[in-house]
Amino acid sequence: MRIARLWVECVQELGPGETADVRLAPLSPEQWRQLNPGDVMTMHEGRPAVGTATVIEVRPPRA
C-alpha cells in the first residue's frame, strides 16, 4: 500500500464529480519512484475507490 498526504490546490472543497489540481506528499517516496507524467492512479480511503488522478508532474523529494 502506498500512502501519501494529499491536498487540493486553489479550492476550499472538492465535491463529487469535480476536478482540481492536487499535490501528494508520499510518506515513503521510494515506493512512488515509478510514477511518470501521464500515469493514472486510483485513490482510496478504504473501499470503494474515491477518485482517480492523472500525474502531471513528478518532483524528487526534498533533501
Predicted model as a PDB file, atoms N, CA, C, CB and O in Angstrom, pLDDT in the B-factor column:
MODEL        1                                                                  
ATOM      1  N   MET A   1       0.845  -1.170   0.000  1.00 76.00           N  
ATOM      2  CA  MET A   1       0.000   0.000   0.000  1.00 76.00           C  
ATOM      3  C   MET A   1       0.893   1.237   0.000  1.00 76.00           C  
ATOM      4  CB  MET A   1      -0.962  -0.004   1.218  1.00 76.00           C  
ATOM      5  O   MET A   1       1.839   1.330   0.782  1.00 76.00           O  
ATOM      6  N   ARG A   2       0.586   2.177  -0.875  1.00 85.00           N  
ATOM      7  CA  ARG A   2       1.328   3.433  -0.943  1.00 85.00           C  
ATOM      8  C   ARG A   2       0.486   4.532  -0.316  1.00 85.00           C  
ATOM      9  CB  ARG A   2       1.701   3.790  -2.413  1.00 85.00           C  
ATOM     10  O   ARG A   2      -0.660   4.747  -0.712  1.00 85.00           O  
ATOM     11  N   ILE A   3       1.053   5.225   0.661  1.00 88.00           N  
ATOM     12  CA  ILE A   3       0.318   6.242   1.410  1.00 88.00           C  
ATOM     13  C   ILE A   3       0.967   7.600   1.182  1.00 88.00           C  
ATOM     14  CB  ILE A   3       0.277   5.900   2.925  1.00 88.00           C  
ATOM     15  O   ILE A   3       2.191   7.723   1.185  1.00 88.00           O  
ATOM     16  N   ALA A   4       0.127   8.623   0.983  1.00 89.00           N  
ATOM     17  CA  ALA A   4       0.627   9.977   0.790  1.00 89.00           C  
ATOM     18  C   ALA A   4      -0.351  10.976   1.393  1.00 89.00           C  
ATOM     19  CB  ALA A   4       0.852  10.272  -0.707  1.00 89.00           C  
ATOM     20  O   ALA A   4      -1.561  10.754   1.415  1.00 89.00           O  
ATOM     21  N   ARG A   5       0.195  12.066   1.873  1.00 89.00           N  
ATOM     22  CA  ARG A   5      -0.639  13.195   2.276  1.00 89.00           C  
ATOM     23  C   ARG A   5      -1.106  13.861   0.985  1.00 89.00           C  
ATOM     24  CB  ARG A   5       0.146  14.214   3.219  1.00 89.00           C  
ATOM     25  O   ARG A   5      -0.324  13.965   0.039  1.00 89.00           O  
ATOM     26  N   LEU A   6      -2.335  14.308   0.918  1.00 86.00           N  
ATOM     27  CA  LEU A   6      -2.903  14.898  -0.289  1.00 86.00           C  
ATOM     28  C   LEU A   6      -3.577  16.206   0.070  1.00 86.00           C  
ATOM     29  CB  LEU A   6      -3.904  13.933  -0.967  1.00 86.00           C  
ATOM     30  O   LEU A   6      -4.267  16.299   1.085  1.00 86.00           O  
ATOM     31  N   TRP A   7      -3.377  17.221  -0.766  1.00 87.00           N  
ATOM     32  CA  TRP A   7      -4.130  18.449  -0.587  1.00 87.00           C  
ATOM     33  C   TRP A   7      -4.527  19.009  -1.942  1.00 87.00           C  
ATOM     34  CB  TRP A   7      -3.315  19.479   0.208  1.00 87.00           C  
ATOM     35  O   TRP A   7      -3.835  18.814  -2.942  1.00 87.00           O  
ATOM     36  N   VAL A   8      -5.655  19.707  -1.955  1.00 88.00           N  
ATOM     37  CA  VAL A   8      -6.217  20.279  -3.178  1.00 88.00           C  
ATOM     38  C   VAL A   8      -5.689  21.702  -3.330  1.00 88.00           C  
ATOM     39  CB  VAL A   8      -7.784  20.261  -3.149  1.00 88.00           C  
ATOM     40  O   VAL A   8      -5.676  22.476  -2.373  1.00 88.00           O  
ATOM     41  N   GLU A   9      -5.259  22.034  -4.534  1.00 87.00           N  
ATOM     42  CA  GLU A   9      -4.730  23.363  -4.826  1.00 87.00           C  
ATOM     43  C   GLU A   9      -5.858  24.327  -5.192  1.00 87.00           C  
ATOM     44  CB  GLU A   9      -3.701  23.293  -5.964  1.00 87.00           C  
ATOM     45  O   GLU A   9      -6.744  23.968  -5.966  1.00 87.00           O  
ATOM     46  N   CYS A  10      -5.838  25.526  -4.655  1.00 87.00           N  
ATOM     47  CA  CYS A  10      -6.654  26.675  -5.097  1.00 87.00           C  
ATOM     48  C   CYS A  10      -8.165  26.552  -4.899  1.00 87.00           C  
ATOM     49  CB  CYS A  10      -6.401  26.910  -6.526  1.00 87.00           C  
ATOM     50  O   CYS A  10      -8.903  27.404  -5.393  1.00 87.00           O  
ATOM     51  N   VAL A  11      -8.646  25.544  -4.209  1.00 87.00           N  
ATOM     52  CA  VAL A  11     -10.075  25.479  -3.876  1.00 87.00           C  
ATOM     53  C   VAL A  11     -10.214  25.004  -2.438  1.00 87.00           C  
ATOM     54  CB  VAL A  11     -10.848  24.527  -4.855  1.00 87.00           C  
ATOM     55  O   VAL A  11      -9.373  24.258  -1.936  1.00 87.00           O  
ATOM     56  N   GLN A  12     -11.278  25.441  -1.780  1.00 86.00           N  
ATOM     57  CA  GLN A  12     -11.516  25.056  -0.389  1.00 86.00           C  
ATOM     58  C   GLN A  12     -12.041  23.629  -0.260  1.00 86.00           C  
ATOM     59  CB  GLN A  12     -12.494  26.017   0.251  1.00 86.00           C  
ATOM     60  O   GLN A  12     -11.693  22.913   0.678  1.00 86.00           O  
ATOM     61  N   GLU A  13     -12.880  23.225  -1.209  1.00 84.00           N  
ATOM     62  CA  GLU A  13     -13.540  21.926  -1.122  1.00 84.00           C  
ATOM     63  C   GLU A  13     -13.677  21.332  -2.520  1.00 84.00           C  
ATOM     64  CB  GLU A  13     -14.929  22.054  -0.441  1.00 84.00           C  
ATOM     65  O   GLU A  13     -13.866  22.059  -3.495  1.00 84.00           O  
ATOM     66  N   LEU A  14     -13.582  20.019  -2.610  1.00 82.00           N  
ATOM     67  CA  LEU A  14     -13.731  19.312  -3.877  1.00 82.00           C  
ATOM     68  C   LEU A  14     -14.911  18.360  -3.740  1.00 82.00           C  
ATOM     69  CB  LEU A  14     -12.418  18.542  -4.268  1.00 82.00           C  
ATOM     70  O   LEU A  14     -14.846  17.386  -2.991  1.00 82.00           O  
ATOM     71  N   GLY A  15     -15.982  18.643  -4.459  1.00 84.00           N  
ATOM     72  CA  GLY A  15     -17.195  17.842  -4.367  1.00 84.00           C  
ATOM     73  C   GLY A  15     -17.207  16.683  -5.345  1.00 84.00           C  
ATOM     74  O   GLY A  15     -16.345  16.598  -6.220  1.00 84.00           O  
ATOM     75  N   PRO A  16     -18.184  15.783  -5.206  1.00 85.00           N  
ATOM     76  CA  PRO A  16     -18.308  14.637  -6.108  1.00 85.00           C  
ATOM     77  C   PRO A  16     -18.378  15.077  -7.573  1.00 85.00           C  
ATOM     78  CB  PRO A  16     -19.550  13.818  -5.750  1.00 85.00           C  
ATOM     79  O   PRO A  16     -19.148  15.972  -7.924  1.00 85.00           O  
ATOM     80  N   GLY A  17     -17.582  14.450  -8.408  1.00 86.00           N  
ATOM     81  CA  GLY A  17     -17.570  14.737  -9.830  1.00 86.00           C  
ATOM     82  C   GLY A  17     -16.755  15.953 -10.229  1.00 86.00           C  
ATOM     83  O   GLY A  17     -16.576  16.200 -11.422  1.00 86.00           O  
ATOM     84  N   GLU A  18     -16.257  16.718  -9.272  1.00 88.00           N  
ATOM     85  CA  GLU A  18     -15.452  17.897  -9.584  1.00 88.00           C  
ATOM     86  C   GLU A  18     -13.990  17.509  -9.781  1.00 88.00           C  
ATOM     87  CB  GLU A  18     -15.581  18.950  -8.470  1.00 88.00           C  
ATOM     88  O   GLU A  18     -13.550  16.450  -9.333  1.00 88.00           O  
ATOM     89  N   THR A  19     -13.252  18.373 -10.448  1.00 89.00           N  
ATOM     90  CA  THR A  19     -11.829  18.137 -10.663  1.00 89.00           C  
ATOM     91  C   THR A  19     -11.020  19.324 -10.159  1.00 89.00           C  
ATOM     92  CB  THR A  19     -11.536  17.881 -12.152  1.00 89.00           C  
ATOM     93  O   THR A  19     -11.526  20.443 -10.074  1.00 89.00           O  
ATOM     94  N   ALA A  20      -9.765  19.072  -9.828  1.00 90.00           N  
ATOM     95  CA  ALA A  20      -8.860  20.120  -9.373  1.00 90.00           C  
ATOM     96  C   ALA A  20      -7.441  19.578  -9.408  1.00 90.00           C  
ATOM     97  CB  ALA A  20      -9.235  20.614  -7.944  1.00 90.00           C  
ATOM     98  O   ALA A  20      -7.227  18.368  -9.484  1.00 90.00           O  
ATOM     99  N   ASP A  21      -6.477  20.482  -9.352  1.00 89.00           N  
ATOM    100  CA  ASP A  21      -5.090  20.064  -9.188  1.00 89.00           C  
ATOM    101  C   ASP A  21      -4.866  19.718  -7.727  1.00 89.00           C  
ATOM    102  CB  ASP A  21      -4.099  21.173  -9.659  1.00 89.00           C  
ATOM    103  O   ASP A  21      -5.307  20.444  -6.836  1.00 89.00           O  
ATOM    104  N   VAL A  22      -4.185  18.615  -7.482  1.00 88.00           N  
ATOM    105  CA  VAL A  22      -3.849  18.212  -6.115  1.00 88.00           C  
ATOM    106  C   VAL A  22      -2.358  17.906  -6.049  1.00 88.00           C  
ATOM    107  CB  VAL A  22      -4.693  16.972  -5.665  1.00 88.00           C  
ATOM    108  O   VAL A  22      -1.713  17.663  -7.070  1.00 88.00           O  
ATOM    109  N   ARG A  23      -1.829  17.923  -4.851  1.00 89.00           N  
ATOM    110  CA  ARG A  23      -0.433  17.555  -4.629  1.00 89.00           C  
ATOM    111  C   ARG A  23      -0.391  16.385  -3.661  1.00 89.00           C  
ATOM    112  CB  ARG A  23       0.392  18.762  -4.083  1.00 89.00           C  
ATOM    113  O   ARG A  23      -1.206  16.278  -2.745  1.00 89.00           O  
ATOM    114  N   LEU A  24       0.578  15.514  -3.889  1.00 88.00           N  
ATOM    115  CA  LEU A  24       0.810  14.378  -3.000  1.00 88.00           C  
ATOM    116  C   LEU A  24       2.167  14.529  -2.346  1.00 88.00           C  
ATOM    117  CB  LEU A  24       0.719  13.037  -3.766  1.00 88.00           C  
ATOM    118  O   LEU A  24       3.137  14.929  -2.989  1.00 88.00           O  
ATOM    119  N   ALA A  25       2.231  14.208  -1.071  1.00 88.00           N  
ATOM    120  CA  ALA A  25       3.491  14.145  -0.346  1.00 88.00           C  
ATOM    121  C   ALA A  25       3.614  12.716   0.187  1.00 88.00           C  
ATOM    122  CB  ALA A  25       3.557  15.223   0.823  1.00 88.00           C  
ATOM    123  O   ALA A  25       3.101  12.416   1.265  1.00 88.00           O  
ATOM    124  N   PRO A  26       4.283  11.836  -0.552  1.00 90.00           N  
ATOM    125  CA  PRO A  26       4.383  10.427  -0.149  1.00 90.00           C  
ATOM    126  C   PRO A  26       5.089  10.253   1.195  1.00 90.00           C  
ATOM    127  CB  PRO A  26       5.120   9.633  -1.216  1.00 90.00           C  
ATOM    128  O   PRO A  26       6.084  10.921   1.475  1.00 90.00           O  
ATOM    129  N   LEU A  27       4.564   9.352   2.019  1.00 90.00           N  
ATOM    130  CA  LEU A  27       5.218   9.041   3.296  1.00 90.00           C  
ATOM    131  C   LEU A  27       6.468   8.204   3.072  1.00 90.00           C  
ATOM    132  CB  LEU A  27       4.249   8.301   4.236  1.00 90.00           C  
ATOM    133  O   LEU A  27       7.403   8.271   3.869  1.00 90.00           O  
ATOM    134  N   SER A  28       6.500   7.421   2.007  1.00 89.00           N  
ATOM    135  CA  SER A  28       7.672   6.620   1.630  1.00 89.00           C  
ATOM    136  C   SER A  28       7.977   6.895   0.158  1.00 89.00           C  
ATOM    137  CB  SER A  28       7.426   5.079   1.882  1.00 89.00           C  
ATOM    138  O   SER A  28       7.543   6.133  -0.706  1.00 89.00           O  
ATOM    139  N   PRO A  29       8.720   7.977  -0.147  1.00 86.00           N  
ATOM    140  CA  PRO A  29       8.955   8.366  -1.543  1.00 86.00           C  
ATOM    141  C   PRO A  29       9.534   7.254  -2.412  1.00 86.00           C  
ATOM    142  CB  PRO A  29       9.878   9.541  -1.583  1.00 86.00           C  
ATOM    143  O   PRO A  29       9.246   7.202  -3.608  1.00 86.00           O  
ATOM    144  N   GLU A  30      10.335   6.373  -1.846  1.00 87.00           N  
ATOM    145  CA  GLU A  30      10.937   5.298  -2.646  1.00 87.00           C  
ATOM    146  C   GLU A  30       9.888   4.378  -3.259  1.00 87.00           C  
ATOM    147  CB  GLU A  30      11.892   4.481  -1.788  1.00 87.00           C  
ATOM    148  O   GLU A  30      10.163   3.736  -4.273  1.00 87.00           O  
ATOM    149  N   GLN A  31       8.696   4.295  -2.677  1.00 87.00           N  
ATOM    150  CA  GLN A  31       7.630   3.451  -3.219  1.00 87.00           C  
ATOM    151  C   GLN A  31       6.905   4.110  -4.397  1.00 87.00           C  
ATOM    152  CB  GLN A  31       6.630   3.118  -2.124  1.00 87.00           C  
ATOM    153  O   GLN A  31       6.089   3.465  -5.057  1.00 87.00           O  
ATOM    154  N   TRP A  32       7.192   5.377  -4.664  1.00 88.00           N  
ATOM    155  CA  TRP A  32       6.493   6.133  -5.702  1.00 88.00           C  
ATOM    156  C   TRP A  32       7.390   6.463  -6.890  1.00 88.00           C  
ATOM    157  CB  TRP A  32       5.934   7.410  -5.119  1.00 88.00           C  
ATOM    158  O   TRP A  32       6.944   7.149  -7.809  1.00 88.00           O  
ATOM    159  N   ARG A  33       8.621   6.007  -6.904  1.00 88.00           N  
ATOM    160  CA  ARG A  33       9.599   6.392  -7.927  1.00 88.00           C  
ATOM    161  C   ARG A  33       9.208   5.983  -9.343  1.00 88.00           C  
ATOM    162  CB  ARG A  33      10.928   5.793  -7.598  1.00 88.00           C  
ATOM    163  O   ARG A  33       9.706   6.578 -10.299  1.00 88.00           O  
ATOM    164  N   GLN A  34       8.344   4.998  -9.512  1.00 90.00           N  
ATOM    165  CA  GLN A  34       7.983   4.515 -10.847  1.00 90.00           C  
ATOM    166  C   GLN A  34       6.973   5.417 -11.546  1.00 90.00           C  
ATOM    167  CB  GLN A  34       7.427   3.113 -10.753  1.00 90.00           C  
ATOM    168  O   GLN A  34       6.701   5.222 -12.730  1.00 90.00           O  
ATOM    169  N   LEU A  35       6.410   6.401 -10.845  1.00 91.00           N  
ATOM    170  CA  LEU A  35       5.396   7.270 -11.460  1.00 91.00           C  
ATOM    171  C   LEU A  35       6.004   8.218 -12.474  1.00 91.00           C  
ATOM    172  CB  LEU A  35       4.664   8.068 -10.394  1.00 91.00           C  
ATOM    173  O   LEU A  35       7.103   8.738 -12.279  1.00 91.00           O  
ATOM    174  N   ASN A  36       5.276   8.436 -13.559  1.00 94.00           N  
ATOM    175  CA  ASN A  36       5.681   9.345 -14.622  1.00 94.00           C  
ATOM    176  C   ASN A  36       4.484  10.172 -15.063  1.00 94.00           C  
ATOM    177  CB  ASN A  36       6.279   8.568 -15.817  1.00 94.00           C  
ATOM    178  O   ASN A  36       3.345   9.733 -14.908  1.00 94.00           O  
ATOM    179  N   PRO A  37       4.721  11.369 -15.614  1.00 95.00           N  
ATOM    180  CA  PRO A  37       3.597  12.147 -16.141  1.00 95.00           C  
ATOM    181  C   PRO A  37       2.771  11.305 -17.119  1.00 95.00           C  
ATOM    182  CB  PRO A  37       4.108  13.432 -16.837  1.00 95.00           C  
ATOM    183  O   PRO A  37       3.311  10.585 -17.959  1.00 95.00           O  
ATOM    184  N   GLY A  38       1.454  11.419 -16.985  1.00 96.00           N  
ATOM    185  CA  GLY A  38       0.535  10.643 -17.820  1.00 96.00           C  
ATOM    186  C   GLY A  38       0.010   9.392 -17.135  1.00 96.00           C  
ATOM    187  O   GLY A  38      -1.020   8.855 -17.543  1.00 96.00           O  
ATOM    188  N   ASP A  39       0.703   8.912 -16.092  1.00 95.00           N  
ATOM    189  CA  ASP A  39       0.220   7.741 -15.353  1.00 95.00           C  
ATOM    190  C   ASP A  39      -1.093   8.080 -14.658  1.00 95.00           C  
ATOM    191  CB  ASP A  39       1.277   7.263 -14.317  1.00 95.00           C  
ATOM    192  O   ASP A  39      -1.288   9.210 -14.210  1.00 95.00           O  
ATOM    193  N   VAL A  40      -1.985   7.113 -14.570  1.00 95.00           N  
ATOM    194  CA  VAL A  40      -3.273   7.275 -13.887  1.00 95.00           C  
ATOM    195  C   VAL A  40      -3.245   6.454 -12.612  1.00 95.00           C  
ATOM    196  CB  VAL A  40      -4.467   6.845 -14.803  1.00 95.00           C  
ATOM    197  O   VAL A  40      -2.851   5.288 -12.626  1.00 95.00           O  
ATOM    198  N   MET A  41      -3.664   7.061 -11.509  1.00 91.00           N  
ATOM    199  CA  MET A  41      -3.697   6.387 -10.207  1.00 91.00           C  
ATOM    200  C   MET A  41      -5.131   6.343  -9.697  1.00 91.00           C  
ATOM    201  CB  MET A  41      -2.774   7.106  -9.181  1.00 91.00           C  
ATOM    202  O   MET A  41      -5.926   7.244  -9.968  1.00 91.00           O  
ATOM    203  N   THR A  42      -5.454   5.289  -8.956  1.00 90.00           N  
ATOM    204  CA  THR A  42      -6.737   5.187  -8.268  1.00 90.00           C  
ATOM    205  C   THR A  42      -6.502   5.527  -6.808  1.00 90.00           C  
ATOM    206  CB  THR A  42      -7.370   3.759  -8.427  1.00 90.00           C  
ATOM    207  O   THR A  42      -5.562   5.023  -6.192  1.00 90.00           O  
ATOM    208  N   MET A  43      -7.355   6.381  -6.252  1.00 87.00           N  
ATOM    209  CA  MET A  43      -7.203   6.818  -4.860  1.00 87.00           C  
ATOM    210  C   MET A  43      -8.248   6.138  -3.982  1.00 87.00           C  
ATOM    211  CB  MET A  43      -7.327   8.359  -4.750  1.00 87.00           C  
ATOM    212  O   MET A  43      -9.402   5.964  -4.374  1.00 87.00           O  
ATOM    213  N   HIS A  44      -7.809   5.758  -2.782  1.00 87.00           N  
ATOM    214  CA  HIS A  44      -8.677   5.058  -1.830  1.00 87.00           C  
ATOM    215  C   HIS A  44      -8.600   5.709  -0.453  1.00 87.00           C  
ATOM    216  CB  HIS A  44      -8.289   3.567  -1.736  1.00 87.00           C  
ATOM    217  O   HIS A  44      -7.562   6.247  -0.068  1.00 87.00           O  
ATOM    218  N   GLU A  45      -9.698   5.656   0.277  1.00 84.00           N  
ATOM    219  CA  GLU A  45      -9.738   5.946   1.705  1.00 84.00           C  
ATOM    220  C   GLU A  45     -10.391   4.736   2.365  1.00 84.00           C  
ATOM    221  CB  GLU A  45     -10.526   7.294   2.021  1.00 84.00           C  
ATOM    222  O   GLU A  45     -11.142   4.879   3.329  1.00 84.00           O  
ATOM    223  N   GLY A  46     -10.113   3.583   1.860  1.00 82.00           N  
ATOM    224  CA  GLY A  46     -10.784   2.341   2.227  1.00 82.00           C  
ATOM    225  C   GLY A  46     -11.390   1.794   0.952  1.00 82.00           C  
ATOM    226  O   GLY A  46     -10.802   1.947  -0.118  1.00 82.00           O  
ATOM    227  N   ARG A  47     -12.546   1.163   1.034  1.00 86.00           N  
ATOM    228  CA  ARG A  47     -13.229   0.666  -0.151  1.00 86.00           C  
ATOM    229  C   ARG A  47     -14.590   1.318  -0.228  1.00 86.00           C  
ATOM    230  CB  ARG A  47     -13.353  -0.878  -0.130  1.00 86.00           C  
ATOM    231  O   ARG A  47     -15.202   1.516   0.822  1.00 86.00           O  
ATOM    232  N   PRO A  48     -15.092   1.653  -1.350  1.00 89.00           N  
ATOM    233  CA  PRO A  48     -14.544   1.552  -2.699  1.00 89.00           C  
ATOM    234  C   PRO A  48     -13.575   2.704  -2.981  1.00 89.00           C  
ATOM    235  CB  PRO A  48     -15.680   1.544  -3.737  1.00 89.00           C  
ATOM    236  O   PRO A  48     -13.309   3.528  -2.106  1.00 89.00           O  
ATOM    237  N   ALA A  49     -13.048   2.756  -4.213  1.00 87.00           N  
ATOM    238  CA  ALA A  49     -12.167   3.842  -4.633  1.00 87.00           C  
ATOM    239  C   ALA A  49     -12.923   5.167  -4.541  1.00 87.00           C  
ATOM    240  CB  ALA A  49     -11.640   3.605  -6.079  1.00 87.00           C  
ATOM    241  O   ALA A  49     -14.132   5.214  -4.765  1.00 87.00           O  
ATOM    242  N   VAL A  50     -12.202   6.248  -4.210  1.00 84.00           N  
ATOM    243  CA  VAL A  50     -12.837   7.559  -4.069  1.00 84.00           C  
ATOM    244  C   VAL A  50     -12.481   8.515  -5.202  1.00 84.00           C  
ATOM    245  CB  VAL A  50     -12.445   8.176  -2.750  1.00 84.00           C  
ATOM    246  O   VAL A  50     -13.053   9.602  -5.290  1.00 84.00           O  
ATOM    247  N   GLY A  51     -11.543   8.127  -6.072  1.00 86.00           N  
ATOM    248  CA  GLY A  51     -11.206   9.003  -7.177  1.00 86.00           C  
ATOM    249  C   GLY A  51     -10.065   8.461  -8.011  1.00 86.00           C  
ATOM    250  O   GLY A  51      -9.446   7.450  -7.681  1.00 86.00           O  
ATOM    251  N   THR A  52      -9.806   9.158  -9.094  1.00 89.00           N  
ATOM    252  CA  THR A  52      -8.657   8.837  -9.941  1.00 89.00           C  
ATOM    253  C   THR A  52      -7.864  10.118 -10.155  1.00 89.00           C  
ATOM    254  CB  THR A  52      -9.104   8.210 -11.312  1.00 89.00           C  
ATOM    255  O   THR A  52      -8.398  11.223 -10.056  1.00 89.00           O  
ATOM    256  N   ALA A  53      -6.584   9.951 -10.448  1.00 89.00           N  
ATOM    257  CA  ALA A  53      -5.707  11.096 -10.693  1.00 89.00           C  
ATOM    258  C   ALA A  53      -4.787  10.777 -11.849  1.00 89.00           C  
ATOM    259  CB  ALA A  53      -4.890  11.458  -9.430  1.00 89.00           C  
ATOM    260  O   ALA A  53      -4.331   9.644 -12.002  1.00 89.00           O  
ATOM    261  N   THR A  54      -4.517  11.779 -12.660  1.00 92.00           N  
ATOM    262  CA  THR A  54      -3.531  11.670 -13.723  1.00 92.00           C  
ATOM    263  C   THR A  54      -2.314  12.479 -13.304  1.00 92.00           C  
ATOM    264  CB  THR A  54      -4.103  12.166 -15.096  1.00 92.00           C  
ATOM    265  O   THR A  54      -2.432  13.662 -12.985  1.00 92.00           O  
ATOM    266  N   VAL A  55      -1.158  11.855 -13.301  1.00 93.00           N  
ATOM    267  CA  VAL A  55       0.085  12.512 -12.896  1.00 93.00           C  
ATOM    268  C   VAL A  55       0.467  13.533 -13.967  1.00 93.00           C  
ATOM    269  CB  VAL A  55       1.236  11.469 -12.680  1.00 93.00           C  
ATOM    270  O   VAL A  55       0.568  13.199 -15.147  1.00 93.00           O  
ATOM    271  N   ILE A  56       0.680  14.797 -13.535  1.00 91.00           N  
ATOM    272  CA  ILE A  56       1.092  15.826 -14.490  1.00 91.00           C  
ATOM    273  C   ILE A  56       2.538  16.284 -14.266  1.00 91.00           C  
ATOM    274  CB  ILE A  56       0.154  17.020 -14.398  1.00 91.00           C  
ATOM    275  O   ILE A  56       3.139  16.909 -15.139  1.00 91.00           O  
ATOM    276  N   GLU A  57       3.086  15.969 -13.091  1.00 90.00           N  
ATOM    277  CA  GLU A  57       4.463  16.375 -12.794  1.00 90.00           C  
ATOM    278  C   GLU A  57       4.999  15.490 -11.685  1.00 90.00           C  
ATOM    279  CB  GLU A  57       4.540  17.882 -12.387  1.00 90.00           C  
ATOM    280  O   GLU A  57       4.262  15.109 -10.776  1.00 90.00           O  
ATOM    281  N   VAL A  58       6.285  15.161 -11.759  1.00 89.00           N  
ATOM    282  CA  VAL A  58       6.954  14.398 -10.716  1.00 89.00           C  
ATOM    283  C   VAL A  58       8.188  15.175 -10.300  1.00 89.00           C  
ATOM    284  CB  VAL A  58       7.325  12.957 -11.201  1.00 89.00           C  
ATOM    285  O   VAL A  58       9.008  15.549 -11.139  1.00 89.00           O  
ATOM    286  N   ARG A  59       8.320  15.419  -8.997  1.00 86.00           N  
ATOM    287  CA  ARG A  59       9.498  16.110  -8.473  1.00 86.00           C  
ATOM    288  C   ARG A  59      10.211  15.206  -7.483  1.00 86.00           C  
ATOM    289  CB  ARG A  59       9.107  17.452  -7.802  1.00 86.00           C  
ATOM    290  O   ARG A  59       9.569  14.425  -6.781  1.00 86.00           O  
ATOM    291  N   PRO A  60      11.534  15.305  -7.421  1.00 81.00           N  
ATOM    292  CA  PRO A  60      12.260  14.497  -6.442  1.00 81.00           C  
ATOM    293  C   PRO A  60      11.957  14.975  -5.035  1.00 81.00           C  
ATOM    294  CB  PRO A  60      13.771  14.549  -6.706  1.00 81.00           C  
ATOM    295  O   PRO A  60      11.593  16.135  -4.843  1.00 81.00           O  
ATOM    296  N   PRO A  61      12.102  14.085  -4.029  1.00 77.00           N  
ATOM    297  CA  PRO A  61      11.858  14.508  -2.653  1.00 77.00           C  
ATOM    298  C   PRO A  61      12.848  15.591  -2.234  1.00 77.00           C  
ATOM    299  CB  PRO A  61      11.949  13.307  -1.699  1.00 77.00           C  
ATOM    300  O   PRO A  61      13.984  15.631  -2.707  1.00 77.00           O  
ATOM    301  N   ARG A  62      12.405  16.454  -1.353  1.00 75.00           N  
ATOM    302  CA  ARG A  62      13.291  17.493  -0.814  1.00 75.00           C  
ATOM    303  C   ARG A  62      14.296  16.858   0.124  1.00 75.00           C  
ATOM    304  CB  ARG A  62      12.482  18.596  -0.079  1.00 75.00           C  
ATOM    305  O   ARG A  62      13.985  15.904   0.837  1.00 75.00           O  
ATOM    306  N   ALA A  63      15.477  17.386   0.116  1.00 68.00           N  
ATOM    307  CA  ALA A  63      16.538  16.853   0.984  1.00 68.00           C  
ATOM    308  C   ALA A  63      16.438  17.387   2.375  1.00 68.00           C  
ATOM    309  CB  ALA A  63      17.897  17.173   0.427  1.00 68.00           C  
ATOM    310  O   ALA A  63      17.253  17.039   3.230  1.00 68.00           O  
TER     311      ALA A  63                                                      
ENDMDL                                                                          
END                                                                             
